[in-house]
Amino acid sequence: MTKKEIVNPENPNGIVVDMTPEEETQNATDIANETAKLEADATAKAEKETLKASAKAKLIAGEALTEDEANTIVL
């Protein structure tokens, strides 16, 4: 079983107890959701950086930008 530490006024140094099955399920769900969010954020950041690089290259070459590329450089 997964353990959790409970700290409260009655137990200022904390006590370690087992999680209930429901808490373990919720913990696993929370971890999966956070992992998915972090991956999505990383993907979005990489896509934005790719668009910025493409826009910069096109500006230097004097080519037309796509709308997404233009949106990355508009302040």
PDB file of N, CA, C, O and CB in Angstrom:
ATOM      1  N   MET A   1       0.833  -1.191   0.000  1.00  0.00           N
ATOM      2  CA  MET A   1       0.000   0.000   0.000  1.00  0.00           C
ATOM      3  C   MET A   1       0.876   1.251   0.000  1.00  0.00           C
ATOM      4  O   MET A   1       2.006   1.245   0.488  1.00  0.00           O
ATOM      5  CB  MET A   1      -0.947   0.000   1.215  1.00  0.00           C
ATOM      6  N   THR A   2       0.341   2.280  -0.540  1.00  0.00           N
ATOM      7  CA  THR A   2       1.008   3.570  -0.555  1.00  0.00           C
ATOM      8  C   THR A   2       0.804   4.242   0.793  1.00  0.00           C
ATOM      9  O   THR A   2      -0.256   4.115   1.405  1.00  0.00           O
ATOM     10  CB  THR A   2       0.477   4.462  -1.707  1.00  0.00           C
ATOM     11  N   LYS A   3       1.802   4.942   1.243  1.00  0.00           N
ATOM     12  CA  LYS A   3       1.752   5.624   2.534  1.00  0.00           C
ATOM     13  C   LYS A   3       1.555   7.116   2.325  1.00  0.00           C
ATOM     14  O   LYS A   3       1.904   7.664   1.279  1.00  0.00           O
ATOM     15  CB  LYS A   3       3.035   5.358   3.346  1.00  0.00           C
ATOM     16  N   LYS A   4       0.991   7.763   3.336  1.00  0.00           N
ATOM     17  CA  LYS A   4       0.874   9.217   3.341  1.00  0.00           C
ATOM     18  C   LYS A   4       1.193   9.694   4.743  1.00  0.00           C
ATOM     19  O   LYS A   4       1.010   8.964   5.717  1.00  0.00           O
ATOM     20  CB  LYS A   4      -0.551   9.689   2.889  1.00  0.00           C
ATOM     21  N   GLU A   5       1.669  10.922   4.839  1.00  0.00           N
ATOM     22  CA  GLU A   5       1.985  11.500   6.136  1.00  0.00           C
ATOM     23  C   GLU A   5       0.939  12.545   6.472  1.00  0.00           C
ATOM     24  O   GLU A   5       0.600  13.398   5.652  1.00  0.00           O
ATOM     25  CB  GLU A   5       3.408  12.116   6.148  1.00  0.00           C
ATOM     26  N   ILE A   6       0.436  12.461   7.691  1.00  0.00           N
ATOM     27  CA  ILE A   6      -0.570  13.406   8.164  1.00  0.00           C
ATOM     28  C   ILE A   6       0.060  14.254   9.260  1.00  0.00           C
ATOM     29  O   ILE A   6       0.534  13.731  10.268  1.00  0.00           O
ATOM     30  CB  ILE A   6      -1.851  12.668   8.684  1.00  0.00           C
ATOM     31  N   VAL A   7       0.061  15.569   9.056  1.00  0.00           N
ATOM     32  CA  VAL A   7       0.565  16.517  10.042  1.00  0.00           C
ATOM     33  C   VAL A   7      -0.590  17.433  10.412  1.00  0.00           C
ATOM     34  O   VAL A   7      -1.206  18.051   9.543  1.00  0.00           O
ATOM     35  CB  VAL A   7       1.799  17.332   9.494  1.00  0.00           C
ATOM     36  N   ASN A   8      -0.882  17.519  11.705  1.00  0.00           N
ATOM     37  CA  ASN A   8      -1.951  18.378  12.196  1.00  0.00           C
ATOM     38  C   ASN A   8      -1.611  18.800  13.621  1.00  0.00           C
ATOM     39  O   ASN A   8      -0.603  18.350  14.166  1.00  0.00           O
ATOM     40  CB  ASN A   8      -3.334  17.654  12.137  1.00  0.00           C
ATOM     41  N   PRO A   9      -2.423  19.649  14.234  1.00  0.00           N
ATOM     42  CA  PRO A   9      -2.100  20.102  15.599  1.00  0.00           C
ATOM     43  C   PRO A   9      -1.962  18.951  16.612  1.00  0.00           C
ATOM     44  O   PRO A   9      -1.159  19.031  17.541  1.00  0.00           O
ATOM     45  CB  PRO A   9      -3.173  21.063  16.079  1.00  0.00           C
ATOM     46  N   GLU A  10      -2.738  17.902  16.425  1.00  0.00           N
ATOM     47  CA  GLU A  10      -2.652  16.775  17.346  1.00  0.00           C
ATOM     48  C   GLU A  10      -1.382  15.957  17.114  1.00  0.00           C
ATOM     49  O   GLU A  10      -0.888  15.309  18.037  1.00  0.00           O
ATOM     50  CB  GLU A  10      -3.882  15.885  17.200  1.00  0.00           C
ATOM     51  N   ASN A  11      -0.855  15.981  15.903  1.00  0.00           N
ATOM     52  CA  ASN A  11       0.352  15.240  15.526  1.00  0.00           C
ATOM     53  C   ASN A  11       1.322  16.184  14.818  1.00  0.00           C
ATOM     54  O   ASN A  11       1.502  16.087  13.604  1.00  0.00           O
ATOM     55  CB  ASN A  11       0.001  14.024  14.612  1.00  0.00           C
ATOM     56  N   PRO A  12       1.950  17.097  15.566  1.00  0.00           N
ATOM     57  CA  PRO A  12       2.813  18.105  14.925  1.00  0.00           C
ATOM     58  C   PRO A  12       4.030  17.501  14.221  1.00  0.00           C
ATOM     59  O   PRO A  12       4.574  18.119  13.306  1.00  0.00           O
ATOM     60  CB  PRO A  12       3.284  19.104  15.960  1.00  0.00           C
ATOM     61  N   ASN A  13       4.461  16.319  14.625  1.00  0.00           N
ATOM     62  CA  ASN A  13       5.599  15.676  13.968  1.00  0.00           C
ATOM     63  C   ASN A  13       5.152  14.775  12.832  1.00  0.00           C
ATOM     64  O   ASN A  13       5.982  14.246  12.093  1.00  0.00           O
ATOM     65  CB  ASN A  13       6.406  14.873  14.973  1.00  0.00           C
ATOM     66  N   GLY A  14       3.853  14.597  12.690  1.00  0.00           N
ATOM     67  CA  GLY A  14       3.288  13.796  11.621  1.00  0.00           C
ATOM     68  C   GLY A  14       3.206  12.321  11.969  1.00  0.00           C
ATOM     69  O   GLY A  14       3.971  11.803  12.782  1.00  0.00           O
ATOM     70  N   ILE A  15       2.252  11.666  11.326  1.00  0.00           N
ATOM     71  CA  ILE A  15       2.119  10.217  11.431  1.00  0.00           C
ATOM     72  C   ILE A  15       1.999   9.660  10.021  1.00  0.00           C
ATOM     73  O   ILE A  15       1.464  10.320   9.131  1.00  0.00           O
ATOM     74  CB  ILE A  15       0.883   9.812  12.311  1.00  0.00           C
ATOM     75  N   VAL A  16       2.497   8.450   9.819  1.00  0.00           N
ATOM     76  CA  VAL A  16       2.456   7.812   8.507  1.00  0.00           C
ATOM     77  C   VAL A  16       1.372   6.741   8.548  1.00  0.00           C
ATOM     78  O   VAL A  16       1.367   5.873   9.421  1.00  0.00           O
ATOM     79  CB  VAL A  16       3.852   7.200   8.118  1.00  0.00           C
ATOM     80  N   VAL A  17       0.455   6.821   7.585  1.00  0.00           N
ATOM     81  CA  VAL A  17      -0.644   5.863   7.503  1.00  0.00           C
ATOM     82  C   VAL A  17      -0.770   5.364   6.068  1.00  0.00           C
ATOM     83  O   VAL A  17      -0.258   5.982   5.134  1.00  0.00           O
ATOM     84  CB  VAL A  17      -1.978   6.502   7.983  1.00  0.00           C
ATOM     85  N   ASP A  18      -1.462   4.232   5.909  1.00  0.00           N
ATOM     86  CA  ASP A  18      -1.731   3.696   4.574  1.00  0.00           C
ATOM     87  C   ASP A  18      -2.858   4.499   3.917  1.00  0.00           C
ATOM     88  O   ASP A  18      -3.791   4.947   4.585  1.00  0.00           O
ATOM     89  CB  ASP A  18      -2.105   2.184   4.649  1.00  0.00           C
ATOM     90  N   MET A  19      -2.753   4.669   2.609  1.00  0.00           N
ATOM     91  CA  MET A  19      -3.841   5.300   1.850  1.00  0.00           C
ATOM     92  C   MET A  19      -4.954   4.279   1.664  1.00  0.00           C
ATOM     93  O   MET A  19      -4.711   3.075   1.585  1.00  0.00           O
ATOM     94  CB  MET A  19      -3.337   5.836   0.464  1.00  0.00           C
ATOM     95  N   THR A  20      -6.174   4.785   1.595  1.00  0.00           N
ATOM     96  CA  THR A  20      -7.293   3.905   1.282  1.00  0.00           C
ATOM     97  C   THR A  20      -7.245   3.582  -0.204  1.00  0.00           C
ATOM     98  O   THR A  20      -6.576   4.284  -0.963  1.00  0.00           O
ATOM     99  CB  THR A  20      -8.658   4.558   1.672  1.00  0.00           C
ATOM    100  N   PRO A  21      -7.941   2.534  -0.634  1.00  0.00           N
ATOM    101  CA  PRO A  21      -7.968   2.231  -2.083  1.00  0.00           C
ATOM    102  C   PRO A  21      -8.481   3.409  -2.913  1.00  0.00           C
ATOM    103  O   PRO A  21      -7.997   3.641  -4.021  1.00  0.00           O
ATOM    104  CB  PRO A  21      -8.847   1.001  -2.349  1.00  0.00           C
ATOM    105  N   GLU A  22      -9.449   4.149  -2.391  1.00  0.00           N
ATOM    106  CA  GLU A  22      -9.981   5.304  -3.113  1.00  0.00           C
ATOM    107  C   GLU A  22      -8.912   6.398  -3.239  1.00  0.00           C
ATOM    108  O   GLU A  22      -8.786   7.033  -4.287  1.00  0.00           O
ATOM    109  CB  GLU A  22     -11.236   5.858  -2.395  1.00  0.00           C
ATOM    110  N   GLU A  23      -8.143   6.610  -2.157  1.00  0.00           N
ATOM    111  CA  GLU A  23      -7.085   7.617  -2.206  1.00  0.00           C
ATOM    112  C   GLU A  23      -5.983   7.201  -3.174  1.00  0.00           C
ATOM    113  O   GLU A  23      -5.436   8.038  -3.893  1.00  0.00           O
ATOM    114  CB  GLU A  23      -6.500   7.848  -0.807  1.00  0.00           C
ATOM    115  N   GLU A  24      -5.658   5.921  -3.194  1.00  0.00           N
ATOM    116  CA  GLU A  24      -4.646   5.434  -4.134  1.00  0.00           C
ATOM    117  C   GLU A  24      -5.106   5.627  -5.575  1.00  0.00           C
ATOM    118  O   GLU A  24      -4.324   6.038  -6.432  1.00  0.00           O
ATOM    119  CB  GLU A  24      -4.337   3.952  -3.872  1.00  0.00           C
ATOM    120  N   THR A  25      -6.376   5.329  -5.838  1.00  0.00           N
ATOM    121  CA  THR A  25      -6.928   5.510  -7.183  1.00  0.00           C
ATOM    122  C   THR A  25      -6.882   6.983  -7.579  1.00  0.00           C
ATOM    123  O   THR A  25      -6.477   7.319  -8.692  1.00  0.00           O
ATOM    124  CB  THR A  25      -8.380   4.980  -7.256  1.00  0.00           C
ATOM    125  N   GLN A  26      -7.298   7.859  -6.667  1.00  0.00           N
ATOM    126  CA  GLN A  26      -7.282   9.296  -6.954  1.00  0.00           C
ATOM    127  C   GLN A  26      -5.862   9.790  -7.166  1.00  0.00           C
ATOM    128  O   GLN A  26      -5.612  10.609  -8.050  1.00  0.00           O
ATOM    129  CB  GLN A  26      -7.946  10.079  -5.817  1.00  0.00           C
ATOM    130  N   ASN A  27      -4.925   9.291  -6.353  1.00  0.00           N
ATOM    131  CA  ASN A  27      -3.517   9.680  -6.492  1.00  0.00           C
ATOM    132  C   ASN A  27      -2.980   9.271  -7.858  1.00  0.00           C
ATOM    133  O   ASN A  27      -2.296  10.055  -8.517  1.00  0.00           O
ATOM    134  CB  ASN A  27      -2.665   9.043  -5.374  1.00  0.00           C
ATOM    135  N   ALA A  28      -3.286   8.049  -8.287  1.00  0.00           N
ATOM    136  CA  ALA A  28      -2.830   7.578  -9.600  1.00  0.00           C
ATOM    137  C   ALA A  28      -3.448   8.420 -10.718  1.00  0.00           C
ATOM    138  O   ALA A  28      -2.776   8.751 -11.695  1.00  0.00           O
ATOM    139  CB  ALA A  28      -3.189   6.084  -9.795  1.00  0.00           C
ATOM    140  N   THR A  29      -4.723   8.763 -10.572  1.00  0.00           N
ATOM    141  CA  THR A  29      -5.403   9.602 -11.567  1.00  0.00           C
ATOM    142  C   THR A  29      -4.768  10.987 -11.624  1.00  0.00           C
ATOM    143  O   THR A  29      -4.523  11.524 -12.704  1.00  0.00           O
ATOM    144  CB  THR A  29      -6.908   9.721 -11.241  1.00  0.00           C
ATOM    145  N   ASP A  30      -4.503  11.558 -10.451  1.00  0.00           N
ATOM    146  CA  ASP A  30      -3.885  12.888 -10.396  1.00  0.00           C
ATOM    147  C   ASP A  30      -2.510  12.883 -11.051  1.00  0.00           C
ATOM    148  O   ASP A  30      -2.162  13.808 -11.785  1.00  0.00           O
ATOM    149  CB  ASP A  30      -3.770  13.365  -8.943  1.00  0.00           C
ATOM    150  N   ILE A  31      -1.733  11.843 -10.784  1.00  0.00           N
ATOM    151  CA  ILE A  31      -0.395  11.744 -11.382  1.00  0.00           C
ATOM    152  C   ILE A  31      -0.499  11.618 -12.901  1.00  0.00           C
ATOM    153  O   ILE A  31       0.249  12.269 -13.630  1.00  0.00           O
ATOM    154  CB  ILE A  31       0.376  10.536 -10.797  1.00  0.00           C
ATOM    155  N   ALA A  32      -1.426  10.782 -13.381  1.00  0.00           N
ATOM    156  CA  ALA A  32      -1.601  10.612 -14.825  1.00  0.00           C
ATOM    157  C   ALA A  32      -2.040  11.915 -15.483  1.00  0.00           C
ATOM    158  O   ALA A  32      -1.545  12.269 -16.553  1.00  0.00           O
ATOM    159  CB  ALA A  32      -2.624   9.508 -15.113  1.00  0.00           C
ATOM    160  N   ASN A  33      -2.972  12.633 -14.843  1.00  0.00           N
ATOM    161  CA  ASN A  33      -3.445  13.907 -15.393  1.00  0.00           C
ATOM    162  C   ASN A  33      -2.328  14.945 -15.431  1.00  0.00           C
ATOM    163  O   ASN A  33      -2.196  15.676 -16.412  1.00  0.00           O
ATOM    164  CB  ASN A  33      -4.623  14.438 -14.570  1.00  0.00           C
ATOM    165  N   GLU A  34      -1.529  15.015 -14.378  1.00  0.00           N
ATOM    166  CA  GLU A  34      -0.437  15.982 -14.339  1.00  0.00           C
ATOM    167  C   GLU A  34       0.622  15.653 -15.383  1.00  0.00           C
ATOM    168  O   GLU A  34       1.172  16.551 -16.022  1.00  0.00           O
ATOM    169  CB  GLU A  34       0.192  16.020 -12.947  1.00  0.00           C
ATOM    170  N   THR A  35       0.906  14.366 -15.554  1.00  0.00           N
ATOM    171  CA  THR A  35       1.872  13.942 -16.566  1.00  0.00           C
ATOM    172  C   THR A  35       1.386  14.323 -17.961  1.00  0.00           C
ATOM    173  O   THR A  35       2.158  14.825 -18.778  1.00  0.00           O
ATOM    174  CB  THR A  35       2.114  12.424 -16.482  1.00  0.00           C
ATOM    175  N   ALA A  36       0.098  14.082 -18.230  1.00  0.00           N
ATOM    176  CA  ALA A  36      -0.473  14.436 -19.531  1.00  0.00           C
ATOM    177  C   ALA A  36      -0.416  15.945 -19.756  1.00  0.00           C
ATOM    178  O   ALA A  36      -0.120  16.401 -20.860  1.00  0.00           O
ATOM    179  CB  ALA A  36      -1.927  13.939 -19.634  1.00  0.00           C
ATOM    180  N   LYS A  37      -0.700  16.715 -18.710  1.00  0.00           N
ATOM    181  CA  LYS A  37      -0.665  18.177 -18.824  1.00  0.00           C
ATOM    182  C   LYS A  37       0.753  18.655 -19.107  1.00  0.00           C
ATOM    183  O   LYS A  37       0.959  19.520 -19.958  1.00  0.00           O
ATOM    184  CB  LYS A  37      -1.203  18.838 -17.536  1.00  0.00           C
ATOM    185  N   LEU A  38       1.729  18.099 -18.403  1.00  0.00           N
ATOM    186  CA  LEU A  38       3.121  18.489 -18.626  1.00  0.00           C
ATOM    187  C   LEU A  38       3.575  18.143 -20.036  1.00  0.00           C
ATOM    188  O   LEU A  38       4.289  18.922 -20.668  1.00  0.00           O
ATOM    189  CB  LEU A  38       4.031  17.814 -17.606  1.00  0.00           C
ATOM    190  N   GLU A  39       3.169  16.982 -20.532  1.00  0.00           N
ATOM    191  CA  GLU A  39       3.520  16.592 -21.899  1.00  0.00           C
ATOM    192  C   GLU A  39       2.872  17.511 -22.917  1.00  0.00           C
ATOM    193  O   GLU A  39       3.502  17.899 -23.900  1.00  0.00           O
ATOM    194  CB  GLU A  39       3.106  15.150 -22.166  1.00  0.00           C
ATOM    195  N   ALA A  40       1.606  17.864 -22.683  1.00  0.00           N
ATOM    196  CA  ALA A  40       0.904  18.769 -23.597  1.00  0.00           C
ATOM    197  C   ALA A  40       1.564  20.146 -23.601  1.00  0.00           C
ATOM    198  O   ALA A  40       1.720  20.763 -24.654  1.00  0.00           O
ATOM    199  CB  ALA A  40      -0.583  18.893 -23.204  1.00  0.00           C
ATOM    200  N   ASP A  41       1.951  20.623 -22.416  1.00  0.00           N
ATOM    201  CA  ASP A  41       2.626  21.922 -22.324  1.00  0.00           C
ATOM    202  C   ASP A  41       3.962  21.894 -23.057  1.00  0.00           C
ATOM    203  O   ASP A  41       4.316  22.844 -23.755  1.00  0.00           O
ATOM    204  CB  ASP A  41       2.840  22.315 -20.853  1.00  0.00           C
ATOM    205  N   ALA A  42       4.698  20.801 -22.894  1.00  0.00           N
ATOM    206  CA  ALA A  42       5.996  20.683 -23.565  1.00  0.00           C
ATOM    207  C   ALA A  42       5.820  20.639 -25.080  1.00  0.00           C
ATOM    208  O   ALA A  42       6.595  21.248 -25.817  1.00  0.00           O
ATOM    209  CB  ALA A  42       6.741  19.424 -23.082  1.00  0.00           C
ATOM    210  N   THR A  43       4.809  19.926 -25.538  1.00  0.00           N
ATOM    211  CA  THR A  43       4.530  19.844 -26.969  1.00  0.00           C
ATOM    212  C   THR A  43       4.142  21.216 -27.521  1.00  0.00           C
ATOM    213  O   THR A  43       4.615  21.622 -28.583  1.00  0.00           O
ATOM    214  CB  THR A  43       3.411  18.821 -27.242  1.00  0.00           C
ATOM    215  N   ALA A  44       3.282  21.922 -26.794  1.00  0.00           N
ATOM    216  CA  ALA A  44       2.852  23.254 -27.236  1.00  0.00           C
ATOM    217  C   ALA A  44       4.037  24.212 -27.300  1.00  0.00           C
ATOM    218  O   ALA A  44       4.152  25.009 -28.230  1.00  0.00           O
ATOM    219  CB  ALA A  44       1.769  23.814 -26.294  1.00  0.00           C
ATOM    220  N   LYS A  45       4.918  24.126 -26.301  1.00  0.00           N
ATOM    221  CA  LYS A  45       6.090  25.000 -26.295  1.00  0.00           C
ATOM    222  C   LYS A  45       7.001  24.687 -27.477  1.00  0.00           C
ATOM    223  O   LYS A  45       7.519  25.597 -28.125  1.00  0.00           O
ATOM    224  CB  LYS A  45       6.865  24.857 -24.975  1.00  0.00           C
ATOM    225  N   ALA A  46       7.196  23.405 -27.758  1.00  0.00           N
ATOM    226  CA  ALA A  46       8.050  23.011 -28.882  1.00  0.00           C
ATOM    227  C   ALA A  46       7.447  23.478 -30.204  1.00  0.00           C
ATOM    228  O   ALA A  46       8.167  23.953 -31.082  1.00  0.00           O
ATOM    229  CB  ALA A  46       8.252  21.481 -28.899  1.00  0.00           C
ATOM    230  N   GLU A  47       6.130  23.344 -30.348  1.00  0.00           N
ATOM    231  CA  GLU A  47       5.467  23.797 -31.578  1.00  0.00           C
ATOM    232  C   GLU A  47       5.614  25.297 -31.754  1.00  0.00           C
ATOM    233  O   GLU A  47       5.843  25.776 -32.864  1.00  0.00           O
ATOM    234  CB  GLU A  47       3.981  23.415 -31.564  1.00  0.00           C
ATOM    235  N   LYS A  48       5.481  26.053 -30.647  1.00  0.00           N
ATOM    236  CA  LYS A  48       5.616  27.505 -30.733  1.00  0.00           C
ATOM    237  C   LYS A  48       7.038  27.893 -31.124  1.00  0.00           C
ATOM    238  O   LYS A  48       7.238  28.801 -31.931  1.00  0.00           O
ATOM    239  CB  LYS A  48       5.236  28.161 -29.396  1.00  0.00           C
ATOM    240  N   GLU A  49       8.015  27.212 -30.560  1.00  0.00           N
ATOM    241  CA  GLU A  49       9.406  27.499 -30.908  1.00  0.00           C
ATOM    242  C   GLU A  49       9.678  27.179 -32.375  1.00  0.00           C
ATOM    243  O   GLU A  49      10.411  27.903 -33.049  1.00  0.00           O
ATOM    244  CB  GLU A  49      10.360  26.701 -30.007  1.00  0.00           C
ATOM    245  N   THR A  50       9.085  26.091 -32.866  1.00  0.00           N
ATOM    246  CA  THR A  50       9.243  25.727 -34.270  1.00  0.00           C
ATOM    247  C   THR A  50       8.632  26.801 -35.171  1.00  0.00           C
ATOM    248  O   THR A  50       9.226  27.184 -36.179  1.00  0.00           O
ATOM    249  CB  THR A  50       8.593  24.357 -34.549  1.00  0.00           C
ATOM    250  N   LEU A  51       7.440  27.285 -34.803  1.00  0.00           N
ATOM    251  CA  LEU A  51       6.799  28.353 -35.581  1.00  0.00           C
ATOM    252  C   LEU A  51       7.641  29.627 -35.572  1.00  0.00           C
ATOM    253  O   LEU A  51       7.781  30.294 -36.598  1.00  0.00           O
ATOM    254  CB  LEU A  51       5.395  28.649 -35.028  1.00  0.00           C
ATOM    255  N   LYS A  52       8.201  29.962 -34.406  1.00  0.00           N
ATOM    256  CA  LYS A  52       9.041  31.153 -34.323  1.00  0.00           C
ATOM    257  C   LYS A  52      10.261  31.027 -35.228  1.00  0.00           C
ATOM    258  O   LYS A  52      10.615  31.968 -35.938  1.00  0.00           O
ATOM    259  CB  LYS A  52       9.481  31.395 -32.878  1.00  0.00           C
ATOM    260  N   ALA A  53      10.894  29.872 -35.199  1.00  0.00           N
ATOM    261  CA  ALA A  53      12.075  29.661 -36.035  1.00  0.00           C
ATOM    262  C   ALA A  53      11.716  29.735 -37.507  1.00  0.00           C
ATOM    263  O   ALA A  53      12.456  30.316 -38.301  1.00  0.00           O
ATOM    264  CB  ALA A  53      12.723  28.313 -35.721  1.00  0.00           C
ATOM    265  N   SER A  54      10.587  29.152 -37.875  1.00  0.00           N
ATOM    266  CA  SER A  54      10.142  29.186 -39.260  1.00  0.00           C
ATOM    267  C   SER A  54       9.829  30.620 -39.689  1.00  0.00           C
ATOM    268  O   SER A  54      10.187  31.046 -40.787  1.00  0.00           O
ATOM    269  CB  SER A  54       8.909  28.290 -39.448  1.00  0.00           C
ATOM    270  N   ALA A  55       9.156  31.354 -38.802  1.00  0.00           N
ATOM    271  CA  ALA A  55       8.818  32.744 -39.124  1.00  0.00           C
ATOM    272  C   ALA A  55      10.079  33.573 -39.302  1.00  0.00           C
ATOM    273  O   ALA A  55      10.169  34.381 -40.227  1.00  0.00           O
ATOM    274  CB  ALA A  55       7.934  33.356 -38.026  1.00  0.00           C
ATOM    275  N   LYS A  56      11.044  33.379 -38.427  1.00  0.00           N
ATOM    276  CA  LYS A  56      12.298  34.136 -38.529  1.00  0.00           C
ATOM    277  C   LYS A  56      13.013  33.827 -39.840  1.00  0.00           C
ATOM    278  O   LYS A  56      13.497  34.728 -40.524  1.00  0.00           O
ATOM    279  CB  LYS A  56      13.220  33.818 -37.338  1.00  0.00           C
ATOM    280  N   ALA A  57      13.072  32.547 -40.180  1.00  0.00           N
ATOM    281  CA  ALA A  57      13.745  32.156 -41.422  1.00  0.00           C
ATOM    282  C   ALA A  57      13.039  32.761 -42.633  1.00  0.00           C
ATOM    283  O   ALA A  57      13.692  33.239 -43.561  1.00  0.00           O
ATOM    284  CB  ALA A  57      13.793  30.620 -41.550  1.00  0.00           C
ATOM    285  N   LYS A  58      11.710  32.743 -42.624  1.00  0.00           N
ATOM    286  CA  LYS A  58      10.958  33.308 -43.748  1.00  0.00           C
ATOM    287  C   LYS A  58      11.123  34.818 -43.826  1.00  0.00           C
ATOM    288  O   LYS A  58      11.222  35.374 -44.920  1.00  0.00           O
ATOM    289  CB  LYS A  58       9.479  32.955 -43.628  1.00  0.00           C
ATOM    290  N   LEU A  59      11.154  35.490 -42.675  1.00  0.00           N
ATOM    291  CA  LEU A  59      11.363  36.938 -42.688  1.00  0.00           C
ATOM    292  C   LEU A  59      12.723  37.280 -43.267  1.00  0.00           C
ATOM    293  O   LEU A  59      12.852  38.212 -44.062  1.00  0.00           O
ATOM    294  CB  LEU A  59      11.233  37.516 -41.277  1.00  0.00           C
ATOM    295  N   ILE A  60      13.738  36.523 -42.868  1.00  0.00           N
ATOM    296  CA  ILE A  60      15.087  36.767 -43.380  1.00  0.00           C
ATOM    297  C   ILE A  60      15.140  36.520 -44.890  1.00  0.00           C
ATOM    298  O   ILE A  60      15.807  37.253 -45.621  1.00  0.00           O
ATOM    299  CB  ILE A  60      16.113  35.868 -42.652  1.00  0.00           C
ATOM    300  N   ALA A  61      14.427  35.477 -45.354  1.00  0.00           N
ATOM    301  CA  ALA A  61      14.430  35.134 -46.773  1.00  0.00           C
ATOM    302  C   ALA A  61      13.450  35.979 -47.576  1.00  0.00           C
ATOM    303  O   ALA A  61      13.446  35.912 -48.805  1.00  0.00           O
ATOM    304  CB  ALA A  61      14.101  33.670 -46.950  1.00  0.00           C
ATOM    305  N   GLY A  62      12.617  36.776 -46.904  1.00  0.00           N
ATOM    306  CA  GLY A  62      11.660  37.623 -47.595  1.00  0.00           C
ATOM    307  C   GLY A  62      10.447  36.872 -48.092  1.00  0.00           C
ATOM    308  O   GLY A  62       9.778  37.330 -49.018  1.00  0.00           O
ATOM    309  N   GLU A  63      10.142  35.717 -47.494  1.00  0.00           N
ATOM    310  CA  GLU A  63       8.984  34.924 -47.894  1.00  0.00           C
ATOM    311  C   GLU A  63       7.753  35.315 -47.069  1.00  0.00           C
ATOM    312  O   GLU A  63       7.871  35.931 -46.010  1.00  0.00           O
ATOM    313  CB  GLU A  63       9.281  33.420 -47.734  1.00  0.00           C
ATOM    314  N   ALA A  64       6.572  34.946 -47.575  1.00  0.00           N
ATOM    315  CA  ALA A  64       5.325  35.221 -46.865  1.00  0.00           C
ATOM    316  C   ALA A  64       5.189  34.284 -45.672  1.00  0.00           C
ATOM    317  O   ALA A  64       5.600  33.125 -45.723  1.00  0.00           O
ATOM    318  CB  ALA A  64       4.110  35.073 -47.809  1.00  0.00           C
ATOM    319  N   LEU A  65       4.603  34.811 -44.594  1.00  0.00           N
ATOM    320  CA  LEU A  65       4.384  34.025 -43.384  1.00  0.00           C
ATOM    321  C   LEU A  65       2.980  33.436 -43.372  1.00  0.00           C
ATOM    322  O   LEU A  65       2.050  34.001 -43.949  1.00  0.00           O
ATOM    323  CB  LEU A  65       4.608  34.886 -42.134  1.00  0.00           C
ATOM    324  N   THR A  66       2.840  32.299 -42.711  1.00  0.00           N
ATOM    325  CA  THR A  66       1.492  31.776 -42.464  1.00  0.00           C
ATOM    326  C   THR A  66       0.885  32.584 -41.334  1.00  0.00           C
ATOM    327  O   THR A  66       1.597  33.317 -40.647  1.00  0.00           O
ATOM    328  CB  THR A  66       1.516  30.242 -42.114  1.00  0.00           C
ATOM    329  N   GLU A  67      -0.409  32.464 -41.132  1.00  0.00           N
ATOM    330  CA  GLU A  67      -1.068  33.201 -40.051  1.00  0.00           C
ATOM    331  C   GLU A  67      -0.510  32.792 -38.690  1.00  0.00           C
ATOM    332  O   GLU A  67      -0.287  33.646 -37.831  1.00  0.00           O
ATOM    333  CB  GLU A  67      -2.586  32.966 -40.091  1.00  0.00           C
ATOM    334  N   ASP A  68      -0.283  31.493 -38.486  1.00  0.00           N
ATOM    335  CA  ASP A  68       0.261  31.026 -37.212  1.00  0.00           C
ATOM    336  C   ASP A  68       1.645  31.587 -36.959  1.00  0.00           C
ATOM    337  O   ASP A  68       1.968  31.971 -35.835  1.00  0.00           O
ATOM    338  CB  ASP A  68       0.307  29.510 -37.180  1.00  0.00           C
ATOM    339  N   GLU A  69       2.471  31.638 -38.009  1.00  0.00           N
ATOM    340  CA  GLU A  69       3.804  32.201 -37.867  1.00  0.00           C
ATOM    341  C   GLU A  69       3.730  33.681 -37.515  1.00  0.00           C
ATOM    342  O   GLU A  69       4.470  34.165 -36.659  1.00  0.00           O
ATOM    343  CB  GLU A  69       4.609  31.999 -39.150  1.00  0.00           C
ATOM    344  N   ALA A  70       2.835  34.389 -38.182  1.00  0.00           N
ATOM    345  CA  ALA A  70       2.684  35.818 -37.910  1.00  0.00           C
ATOM    346  C   ALA A  70       2.204  36.050 -36.481  1.00  0.00           C
ATOM    347  O   ALA A  70       2.632  37.002 -35.828  1.00  0.00           O
ATOM    348  CB  ALA A  70       1.703  36.455 -38.908  1.00  0.00           C
ATOM    349  N   ASN A  71       1.321  35.188 -35.997  1.00  0.00           N
ATOM    350  CA  ASN A  71       0.805  35.333 -34.642  1.00  0.00           C
ATOM    351  C   ASN A  71       1.897  35.134 -33.596  1.00  0.00           C
ATOM    352  O   ASN A  71       1.799  35.690 -32.502  1.00  0.00           O
ATOM    353  CB  ASN A  71      -0.323  34.346 -34.405  1.00  0.00           C
ATOM    354  N   THR A  72       2.925  34.363 -33.902  1.00  0.00           N
ATOM    355  CA  THR A  72       3.985  34.134 -32.912  1.00  0.00           C
ATOM    356  C   THR A  72       4.888  35.343 -32.741  1.00  0.00           C
ATOM    357  O   THR A  72       5.539  35.487 -31.706  1.00  0.00           O
ATOM    358  CB  THR A  72       4.819  32.935 -33.311  1.00  0.00           C
ATOM    359  N   ILE A  73       4.936  36.212 -33.742  1.00  0.00           N
ATOM    360  CA  ILE A  73       5.837  37.354 -33.636  1.00  0.00           C
ATOM    361  C   ILE A  73       5.112  38.672 -33.381  1.00  0.00           C
ATOM    362  O   ILE A  73       5.760  39.698 -33.177  1.00  0.00           O
ATOM    363  CB  ILE A  73       6.654  37.469 -34.888  1.00  0.00           C
ATOM    364  N   VAL A  74       3.792  38.662 -33.388  1.00  0.00           N
ATOM    365  CA  VAL A  74       3.026  39.875 -33.107  1.00  0.00           C
ATOM    366  C   VAL A  74       3.023  40.097 -31.601  1.00  0.00           C
ATOM    367  O   VAL A  74       2.731  39.184 -30.828  1.00  0.00           O
ATOM    368  CB  VAL A  74       1.565  39.772 -33.665  1.00  0.00           C
ATOM    369  N   LEU A  75       3.353  41.329 -31.189  1.00  0.00           N
ATOM    370  CA  LEU A  75       3.414  41.638 -29.759  1.00  0.00           C
ATOM    371  C   LEU A  75       2.070  41.961 -29.189  1.00  0.00           C
ATOM    372  O   LEU A  75       1.957  42.243 -27.996  1.00  0.00           O
ATOM    373  CB  LEU A  75       4.341  42.779 -29.507  1.00  0.00           C
TER     374      LEU A  75
END
